[in-house]
């Protein structure tokens, strides 16, 4: 179908209209999606703000009640009346589960009473910390007018919200300290929140320790420890600590599906303490709205397409009617052109005679081309012979599995036999390798292999022979024998036959000679090596060199895939493969298996203070000491960074601990002898895998990891880390 100028104008206008409509629909859809997303985020932020406001009221209500309580019940209390204090304190505890302890001070800030719900080690820690706080803040407490709100940290990583109340009475008790477990207060408040507000909520403080988690993680743990495998959550936690409020999306994987979620947070500050309230919710609802908007866009697009097709149909139908009128005019024009064609025929007849003469000349030229073709066919047959041998070389090489670790001597022998097979002119030959500046024969045909292998030949005897490429040498014996000593010359002559011609070349890896092949024509033979054989052997040499290079690359890749570059031991990937096989072995043969998870202490501090070279030296020293103390069957691998794993096959947890004690003893010895600014300190966790256990590989490592972290926390507490 041909288009005229009017058709092109019409189509251009119609397509422009469709493009404008498409852009309008797309803009409308995107704007609607953006509005829906913003509305969804605002609702989420509003819910978090509601929780913040309610929690603020809850805390202030408790503080107000404490203020009232202190004025009403303790206004006329004296030291002599202390017999009534336990009963009053007991009543207070019944009203407020969050109250941990009451402390009474006289006017000189000396403690005269301490009462708590129950007596345990934590209460003694609270009392000890209160005493320290009173001593360190004596002037501040003595000069308060009414009330002082502060934090008192206890060694189990909890912080207690404390209110110091001054009692303006005639009593000898002048100060009263209420200690409140703010974590408990927040948890009890969250339990009574309506379900329509709360989706999945957790609360952390400025140190990223969890105060409350709707998903029931352990309270008091650091969020970075819990989510160490999920960097998205850790990044969000850092933003929460640094920003007063915000909202952001992130992705999680549940049931093998990637789910997008929305995280919103706000901050509640209570004097010295910062509380971050965060809520997370899947974007299921907003995604459904977006899907509907996208479907509307598709429907509008289909309507546009139908409109386009209808417009084309109407336009070309009108054009068809107009075309019938024009066809009549064309018939008249055709009639006139017919007359002109008849006149042209007469001219063509005259030109025919001239063409016949030209044809005779073409026939003569064609006969000449046929002669040239016969010559080319002969050359093509010669080329086919070379090509067939190239294909045979490729066929031989392609059968070799490059993924397996090669036996180089066997491969060289196979190459030599293949070269003999595709070179029918050769009567015999040999293959040898270069080893420690000497020539060592691997295989031969026609020569005496035992005598050749017994020779002590230096590489330099072949120096005069050009072997960089496949080369034909006449009288090869003259080259070699002239470079040999008397006895060696005789032994070589006895082991090899006389040769009229030799086709020889070296094999290399990265320009380093590794071996050589020689194909020989017997002195009495009437055959000679031709240009065809030279080309085939040069191709054979290039393909063999390429194969050696692939083998070398394969070995490097295998090393990088299985070993740690710094320490030279197995990496995490190979360690996991070996551990999985050992677990199967334990199940099959009912033997014990233990693993030890290690974490190097203060590696980051060592890197920052002394440089990464010192940090690397610390890791290699630790690796060396461990390898010196473990058994030959034990496996050491680096899990990454400062983490290592020792696999103890056929070893109970008790025996593994005995091996670890030897390792630790060597660490201590090195630290005493070297007297460096840093010392070797490693936390460990050993876990035994039973043959009747059903735990997975990941769970086994996790159990050992937890035991390691338990030791690490203890070492930090004892200032040994």
C-alpha positions in Angstrom: 0.0 0.0 0.0 1.4 3.4 -1.0 0.8 6.5 1.0 0.5 9.9 -0.4 1.2 13.2 1.2 -2.4 13.6 2.6 -2.2 10.1 4.1 1.0 10.9 5.9 -0.5 14.2 7.3 -3.6 12.4 8.5 -1.6 9.5 10.2 0.8 12.1 11.8 -2.1 14.1 13.3 -3.8 10.9 14.6 -0.6 9.5 16.2 0.1 12.9 17.8 -3.4 12.8 19.4 -2.8 9.3 20.6 0.6 10.2 22.1 -0.9 13.2 23.9 -3.7 11.1 25.3 -1.2 8.4 26.4 0.9 10.9 28.2 -2.2 12.4 29.9 -3.4 8.9 31.1 0.2 8.0 32.4 0.5 11.3 34.2 -3.0 10.9 35.8 -2.2 7.3 36.9 1.2 8.2 38.3 -0.2 11.2 40.2 -3.0 9.1 41.6 -0.5 6.5 42.8 1.6 9.2 44.4 -1.4 10.6 46.3 -2.4 7.2 47.5 1.2 6.4 48.7 1.4 9.8 50.6 -2.0 9.2 52.2 -0.9 5.7 53.3 2.3 7.1 54.8 0.4 9.9 56.7 -1.9 7.4 58.2 1.0 5.3 59.4 2.8 8.4 60.9 -0.5 9.4 62.6 -0.7 6.0 64.3 2.9 6.3 65.6 2.2 9.8 66.9 -1.0 8.6 68.7 1.1 6.0 70.5 3.7 8.6 71.4 1.1 11.0 72.8 -0.6 8.3 74.8 2.6 7.0 76.2 3.7 10.5 77.2 0.4 10.9 79.1 0.8 7.5 80.7 4.4 8.3 82.0 3.4 11.8 83.2 0.3 10.4 85.0 2.6 8.0 86.9 5.0 10.8 87.8 2.1 13.0 89.0 0.7 10.1 91.1 4.1 9.6 92.7 4.2 13.3 93.5 0.8 13.1 95.2 1.7 9.8 96.9 4.9 11.3 98.5 3.1 14.4 99.8 0.1 12.5 101.3 1.6 9.4 102.8 5.0 10.5 103.9 4.3 14.0 105.0 4.6 13.2 108.8 6.7 10.1 108.6 9.7 9.9 111.0 12.6 7.5 111.5 11.0 6.3 114.7 7.8 5.4 112.8 9.7 3.2 110.3 7.7 0.2 111.4 4.9 1.5 109.1 7.1 1.9 106.0 6.9 -1.6 104.8 3.1 -1.6 104.8 3.0 1.7 102.9 5.5 0.5 100.4 3.6 -2.8 99.9 0.5 -0.8 99.1 2.4 1.3 96.6 3.7 -1.8 94.8 0.2 -3.2 94.5 -0.9 -0.1 92.7 2.1 0.2 90.4 3.9 -2.9 89.0 6.5 -0.6 87.5 7.9 0.6 90.8 11.0 -1.4 91.5 12.3 0.1 94.8 12.0 2.9 97.3 15.0 4.5 99.0 14.7 6.9 102.0 17.4 9.5 102.8 17.7 11.7 105.8 18.5 15.4 105.6 22.2 14.7 105.3 21.5 12.3 102.3 22.4 9.2 104.4 20.3 6.1 103.4 18.0 5.0 106.2 15.9 2.5 104.3 15.7 0.5 101.1 12.6 -1.5 100.1 11.8 -3.5 97.0 9.3 -6.1 95.7 11.7 -9.0 96.2 15.2 -9.6 97.2 17.6 -10.7 94.5 20.9 -9.8 92.9 19.3 -7.1 90.7 18.0 -5.2 93.7 21.5 -5.2 95.3 22.8 -3.8 92.0 20.1 -1.1 92.1 21.0 -0.2 95.7 24.7 -0.1 94.8 24.1 2.1 91.8 21.9 4.4 93.9 24.6 4.8 96.5 27.1 5.7 93.7 24.7 8.2 92.2 24.1 9.9 95.6 27.8 10.2 96.3 28.6 11.6 92.8 25.6 14.1 92.8 25.6 15.1 96.4 25.3 18.9 95.8 22.7 18.5 93.1 20.4 16.4 95.2 20.8 18.6 98.3 19.9 21.7 96.4 16.8 20.5 94.5 13.6 22.4 95.3 11.0 19.7 94.6 11.8 16.8 92.2 14.8 15.5 90.2 14.3 13.0 87.3 17.3 11.0 86.3 18.5 7.6 84.9 20.3 5.0 86.9 21.9 2.3 84.8 22.2 -1.3 86.2 24.9 -3.7 84.9 22.4 -6.0 83.1 22.0 -3.2 80.4 18.7 -2.0 81.8 18.2 1.7 82.7 15.8 2.5 85.5 13.9 5.8 85.4 14.3 7.3 88.9 12.6 10.2 90.6 14.2 11.9 93.6 11.5 13.7 95.7 12.3 16.3 98.3 9.8 16.2 101.2 9.3 19.7 102.8 8.1 18.5 106.3 9.3 18.3 109.8 10.2 14.6 109.3 13.8 13.4 109.6 13.2 11.7 106.2 13.9 14.5 103.8 14.3 12.7 100.5 12.6 9.8 98.8 13.7 8.0 95.6 11.2 6.1 93.5 12.9 3.7 91.0 10.7 2.8 88.1 11.3 0.1 85.4 10.5 2.1 82.4 10.8 -1.0 80.2 8.0 -2.7 82.1 5.9 0.4 82.0 6.1 0.6 78.2 5.4 -3.1 77.8 2.3 -3.0 80.0 1.1 0.0 78.0 1.6 -1.6 74.6 -0.5 -4.7 75.8 -3.6 -2.5 76.1 -3.2 -0.7 72.8 -6.2 -1.3 70.4 -5.4 -3.9 67.6 -6.6 -1.5 64.9 -3.8 0.9 65.7 -0.9 -1.6 66.1 0.4 -3.8 63.2 3.9 -4.7 64.2 5.5 -2.3 66.7 8.9 -2.2 68.5 10.5 0.4 70.8 14.3 1.0 71.1 16.3 3.6 73.0 19.1 5.8 71.8 21.7 3.0 72.2 19.5 0.8 69.9 18.6 -1.6 72.7 15.1 -3.1 72.4 12.6 -2.0 75.1 9.6 -3.7 73.5 9.0 -5.8 70.4 5.6 -7.0 69.3 7.3 -10.0 67.6 8.7 -11.0 71.1 12.5 -10.6 70.6 14.4 -10.6 73.9 14.2 -7.3 75.8 17.5 -5.5 76.4 19.2 -6.9 73.3 20.8 -4.6 70.8 19.0 -4.4 67.5 22.3 -4.7 65.6 22.9 -8.1 67.3 19.4 -9.4 66.4 19.4 -8.2 62.8 23.1 -8.7 62.0 22.1 -10.6 58.9 19.7 -7.9 57.7 21.6 -4.6 57.0 18.4 -2.9 56.0 17.1 -2.9 59.5 20.4 -1.8 61.0 20.5 1.2 58.5 16.9 2.1 59.5 17.9 1.9 63.2 20.7 4.3 62.7 18.3 6.8 61.0 15.8 6.4 63.9 18.5 7.3 66.4 19.7 10.4 64.4 16.2 11.7 63.2 13.3 12.7 65.5 10.8 11.1 63.2 10.5 9.6 59.7 9.1 6.9 57.4 10.8 4.7 54.9 10.2 1.5 52.9 12.3 -1.7 53.1 12.1 -5.3 51.8 12.0 -8.6 53.6 11.8 -12.2 52.4 9.0 -14.3 53.7 8.0 -17.8 52.4 10.4 -17.3 49.5 8.6 -14.1 48.5 10.0 -10.6 48.6 7.6 -8.3 50.5 7.8 -4.5 50.7 7.1 -2.9 54.1 6.7 0.6 55.5 8.6 1.7 58.6 7.5 4.8 60.5 9.0 6.1 63.8 8.9 9.0 66.2 10.9 9.9 69.3 9.8 10.4 72.9 12.4 12.2 75.1 12.1 11.9 78.9 14.9 14.1 80.4 18.1 12.1 79.8 16.5 9.2 78.0 15.4 9.0 74.4 12.7 6.4 73.4 12.1 5.6 69.7 8.7 4.2 68.8 8.6 2.4 65.4 5.8 0.7 63.6 6.1 -1.6 60.5 3.3 -2.6 58.1 3.3 -4.5 54.8 2.3 -2.3 51.8 -0.4 -4.8 50.8 -3.3 -2.3 50.9 -1.5 0.4 48.9 -0.2 -2.1 46.4 -3.7 -3.3 45.8 -4.8 0.3 45.1 -1.8 0.8 42.7 -2.7 -2.4 40.9 -6.3 -1.1 40.3 -5.0 2.3 39.0 -2.6 0.5 36.7 -5.5 -1.7 35.4 -7.5 1.5 34.7 -4.5 2.8 32.7 -4.4 -0.4 30.6 -8.2 -0.2 29.9 -7.8 3.4 28.7 -4.9 2.3 26.5 -7.1 -0.4 24.9 -9.8 2.2 24.2 -7.2 4.4 22.6 -6.1 1.5 20.3 -9.7 0.7 19.3 -10.2 4.4 18.5 -7.0 4.4 16.3 -8.2 1.3 14.4 -11.7 2.8 13.8 -10.1 6.1 12.5 -7.9 4.2 10.0 -10.9 2.2 8.8 -13.1 5.3 8.2 -10.2 7.2 6.4 -9.3 4.4 4.0 -12.9 3.6 3.2 -13.4 7.2 2.0 -10.1 7.0 0.1 -11.3 3.8 -1.7 -14.4 5.5 -3.1 -12.3 8.4 -4.3 -9.9 5.8 -6.0 -12.6 4.4 -8.3 -13.1 7.8 -10.0 -9.4 8.1 -10.5 -9.1 4.6 -12.0 -11.2 5.7 -15.1 -8.7 8.5 -15.7 -5.9 6.0 -15.4 -7.4 3.7 -18.1 -7.3 6.5 -20.6 -3.6 7.2 -19.7 -2.8 3.5 -20.2 -4.3 3.4 -23.7 -2.0 6.3 -24.7 1.0 4.6 -23.1 0.3 1.4 -25.1 0.8 3.2 -28.4 4.1 4.5 -27.2 5.2 0.9 -26.2 4.6 -0.3 -29.8 7.0 2.3 -31.1 9.6 1.2 -28.5 9.4 -2.5 -29.7 10.6 -1.4 -33.1 13.7 0.2 -31.5 14.3 -2.9 -29.4 14.4 -5.1 -32.5 17.2 -3.0 -33.9 19.2 -3.4 -30.7 18.7 -7.2 -30.6 21.3 -7.7 -33.4 23.8 -5.7 -31.4 23.2 -7.9 -28.3 23.8 -11.1 -30.2 27.2 -10.0 -31.2 28.0 -9.1 -27.6 26.8 -12.6 -26.5 29.4 -14.3 -28.6 32.1 -12.3 -26.8 30.6 -13.3 -23.4 30.8 -17.1 -24.4 34.5 -16.8 -25.1 35.1 -15.1 -21.8 33.1 -17.8 -20.0 35.3 -20.5 -21.4 38.3 -18.7 -20.0 36.6 -18.5 -16.5 35.9 -22.3 -16.6 39.6 -23.0 -17.1 40.4 -20.8 -14.1 37.7 -22.6 -12.1 39.5 -26.0 -12.6 42.7 -24.6 -11.3 40.9 -23.2 -8.2 39.2 -26.6 -7.6 42.6 -28.3 -7.5 43.8 -25.7 -4.9 40.6 -26.2 -2.9 41.2 -29.9 -2.7 44.6 -29.2 -1.1 43.0 -26.8 1.3 40.3 -29.4 2.3 43.1 -31.8 3.3 44.5 -29.2 5.7 41.0 -28.3 7.0 40.2 -32.0 7.7 43.3 -32.3 9.9 42.4 -29.1 11.7 39.0 -30.6 12.5 40.7 -33.8 13.7 42.9 -31.7 16.1 39.9 -29.9 17.5 38.0 -33.2 17.8 40.9 -34.7 19.8 41.3 -31.7 22.2 37.6 -31.3 22.7 37.3 -34.8 24.3 39.5 -33.7 27.2 37.6 -32.6 30.4 39.2 -29.3 31.4 37.3 -29.2 34.7 39.3 -32.1 36.1 42.8 -31.6 37.6 45.1 -32.7 34.8 47.9 -35.3 34.8 50.3 -33.3 32.7 52.6 -36.2 31.8 49.7 -38.3 30.6 48.2 -35.3 28.7 51.6 -34.6 26.9 51.7 -38.3 26.0 48.2 -38.1 24.5 49.1 -34.9 22.6 52.2 -36.6 21.1 50.2 -39.7 20.0 47.6 -37.4 18.4 50.3 -35.5 16.5 51.7 -38.8 15.2 48.2 -39.9 14.1 47.6 -36.8 12.0 51.1 -36.7 10.5 51.4 -39.9 8.3 54.8 -38.8 7.0 56.4 -39.3 10.4 57.9 -42.7 11.1 58.8 -42.1 14.8 59.1 -39.3 17.3 59.3 -38.3 21.0 57.8 -36.0 23.6 59.8 -34.5 26.5 59.4 -32.0 29.3 61.7 -29.3 30.7 62.3 -29.9 34.4 64.9 -28.1 36.5 66.8 -27.0 33.4 66.9 -30.6 32.2 65.2 -32.6 29.4 63.1 -35.6 30.6 61.6 -37.9 28.0 57.9 -38.9 28.6 57.0 -41.0 25.6 58.3 -42.0 22.2 57.7 -44.1 19.1 60.6 -46.0 17.4 63.3 -44.8 19.9 64.4 -46.7 23.0 62.4 -44.9 25.8 64.4 -46.5 28.7 67.7 -45.3 27.4 66.4 -41.8 26.6 64.9 -41.5 30.1 68.3 -42.6 31.7 70.1 -39.7 30.0 71.2 -36.5 31.9 70.5 -33.9 29.2 70.6 -30.2 29.8 68.1 -27.9 28.1 70.9 -25.9 26.4 71.5 -28.7 23.9 68.3 -27.6 22.1 69.2 -23.9 22.1 70.5 -23.8 18.5 67.2 -25.3 17.2 64.5 -22.7 16.5 61.5 -24.1 18.3 59.3 -21.0 19.0 57.1 -22.1 16.1 56.6 -25.4 14.3 59.9 -25.9 12.3 61.3 -28.5 9.9 64.9 -29.4 10.7 67.1 -31.5 8.4 69.9 -33.6 10.0 68.6 -33.0 13.5 71.4 -35.4 14.9 74.0 -32.8 14.0 72.4 -30.1 16.1 72.0 -32.3 19.2 75.1 -34.5 19.1 77.4 -31.4 18.6 76.2 -30.0 21.9 76.7 -33.2 23.9 79.7 -34.6 25.8 81.4 -37.8 24.7 79.6 -40.4 26.8 76.2 -38.7 26.7 76.6 -38.4 22.9 77.1 -42.1 22.5 74.2 -43.0 24.9 71.9 -40.7 23.0 72.9 -42.2 19.6 72.2 -45.7 21.0 68.8 -44.7 22.2 67.6 -42.8 19.1 67.4 -43.6 15.5 68.9 -41.6 12.6 66.5 -39.1 11.2 66.4 -37.4 7.8 64.0 -34.7 8.8 62.4 -33.6 12.1 59.2 -31.4 12.6 59.7 -30.0 16.1 58.2 -27.3 18.4 58.0 -26.3 22.0 54.8 -26.0 24.2 54.5 -23.0 26.6 52.5 -21.5 29.4 52.7 -17.7 29.6 56.0 -17.7 27.5 57.6 -20.3 29.7 58.7 -23.5 28.0 57.2 -26.6 29.6 57.7 -29.4 27.0 58.6 -30.2 23.4 57.4 -32.6 20.6 59.5 -33.9 17.7 58.1 -35.9 14.8 60.8 -37.7 12.7 61.2 -39.1 9.2 63.6 -42.1 9.0 66.8 -41.7 7.0 65.8 -44.4 4.6 62.3 -43.0 4.0 61.4 -41.4 0.7 58.8 -39.1 2.3 59.4 -35.4 3.3 57.5 -32.9 5.4 55.6 -30.4 3.3 54.0 -27.0 3.8 50.7 -28.8 4.7 52.3 -30.7 7.6 54.0 -27.5 8.9 50.7 -25.6 8.9 48.9 -28.4 10.7 51.5 -28.7 13.4 51.6 -24.9 14.0 47.8 -25.0 14.5 48.3 -28.1 16.8 50.9 -26.1 18.8 48.6 -23.1 19.2 45.6 -25.2 20.4 47.8 -27.2 22.9 49.2 -23.9 24.3 45.7 -22.5 24.7 44.6 -25.7 26.5 47.5 -25.3 29.0 46.6 -21.7 29.6 43.0 -22.8 30.3 44.2 -25.4 32.8 46.3 -22.8 34.6 43.3 -20.5 34.9 41.2 -23.4 36.1 43.7 -24.1 38.9 43.7 -20.4 39.9 39.9 -20.2 39.9 39.7 -23.3 42.1 42.2 -21.8 44.6 40.2 -18.5 44.8 36.9 -20.4 45.2 38.1 -22.6 48.0 40.8 -20.8 50.0 41.1 -17.5 52.0 43.6 -15.2 50.3 45.1 -13.8 53.5 45.5 -16.9 55.8 45.7 -19.6 53.1 43.0 -21.8 54.9 39.6 -22.8 53.6 37.1 -20.0 53.1 33.5 -19.9 54.3 32.2 -21.6 51.1 34.5 -24.6 51.3 34.1 -24.8 55.1 30.4 -25.2 54.8 30.8 -27.9 52.2 33.2 -29.9 54.4 31.0 -29.4 57.5 27.9 -30.7 55.6 29.9 -33.8 54.6 31.1 -34.4 58.2 27.5 -34.2 59.4 26.5 -36.9 56.9 29.5 -39.0 58.0 28.4 -38.6 61.7 24.9 -39.8 60.8 26.1 -42.7 58.8 28.8 -44.1 61.1 27.4 -42.9 64.5 30.6 -41.0 65.4 30.8 -37.7 67.4 31.4 -34.3 65.7 32.1 -31.0 67.4 32.6 -27.5 66.0 34.2 -24.4 67.5 33.1 -20.9 66.5 35.8 -18.2 67.1 35.7 -14.4 67.1 38.9 -12.3 67.3 38.5 -9.6 69.9 39.4 -6.0 69.2 40.4 -6.6 65.5 38.8 -3.3 64.5 40.6 -1.4 67.3 43.9 -2.9 66.2 43.2 -2.0 62.5 42.2 1.6 63.4 45.1 2.1 65.8 48.1 0.3 64.2 46.9 -0.1 60.6 45.5 -3.0 58.5 48.9 -4.6 58.0 49.1 -5.2 61.8 45.5 -6.5 61.8 46.3 -8.9 59.0 49.4 -10.1 60.9 47.2 -10.7 64.0 44.9 -12.9 61.9 47.8 -14.9 60.3 49.4 -15.4 63.8 46.2 -16.7 65.2 45.8 -19.1 62.2 49.3 -20.4 62.6 48.9 -21.1 66.3 45.6 -22.9 65.8 47.0 -25.1 63.0 50.0 -26.0 65.2 47.6 -27.3 68.0 44.8 -29.0 66.2 44.9 -32.6 64.9 45.7 -33.6 61.3 42.0 -34.5 60.6 40.7 -31.2 62.1 39.7 -28.5 59.6 40.2 -24.8 60.1 38.4 -22.2 57.9 37.9 -18.5 57.9 34.2 -17.5 58.0 35.0 -13.9 57.1 36.4 -10.8 58.9 37.4 -11.7 62.4 35.4 -15.0 62.6 36.8 -18.6 62.2 35.4 -22.1 62.5 37.2 -25.3 63.6 35.6 -28.6 62.6 36.6 -31.5 65.0 35.6 -34.9 63.3 35.3 -37.9 65.6 35.6 -35.6 68.6 33.3 -34.9 71.6 32.7 -31.5 73.1 34.9 -32.3 76.1 37.9 -33.4 73.9 37.4 -30.3 71.7 37.6 -28.1 74.8 40.9 -29.8 75.8 42.3 -28.9 72.3 41.1 -25.4 72.7 42.9 -25.1 76.1 46.2 -25.9 74.3 45.5 -23.2 71.8 44.6 -20.6 74.4 47.7 -21.5 76.4 49.9 -20.7 73.3 48.0 -17.4 72.9 48.8 -16.4 76.5 52.5 -17.4 76.0 52.8 -15.3 72.8 51.2 -12.3 74.6 53.7 -12.6 77.5 56.8 -13.0 75.3 56.1 -10.5 72.5 54.9 -7.6 74.8 53.1 -5.8 72.0 50.8 -2.9 72.3 47.9 -5.3 71.4 47.4 -8.8 72.5 45.8 -12.0 71.0 42.3 -12.4 72.5 39.7 -14.8 71.1 36.2 -15.7 72.2 35.1 -19.3 71.4 32.0 -21.4 71.5 32.0 -25.2 71.1 29.0 -27.3 70.3 28.7 -31.1 69.8 26.6 -32.5 66.9 25.0 -35.8 67.9 24.4 -38.5 65.3 20.8 -38.7 66.4 20.3 -34.9 66.1 18.0 -33.4 63.6 19.3 -29.8 63.6 20.4 -28.2 60.3 23.9 -26.9 59.4 22.8 -23.3 60.0 21.3 -24.2 63.4 24.5 -26.0 64.4 26.6 -23.0 63.6 24.1 -20.7 65.4 24.3 -22.8 68.6 28.1 -22.5 68.6 27.8 -18.8 67.8 25.6 -18.2 70.8 28.0 -19.9 73.1 30.8 -17.8 71.7 28.8 -14.6 72.3 28.1 -15.7 75.9 31.8 -16.0 76.5 32.5 -12.6 74.7 30.0 -10.8 77.0 31.6 -12.4 80.1 35.1 -11.3 78.8 33.8 -7.7 78.3 32.4 -7.7 81.8 35.7 -9.0 83.2 37.6 -6.4 81.1 39.5 -9.1 79.3 38.2 -8.0 75.9 
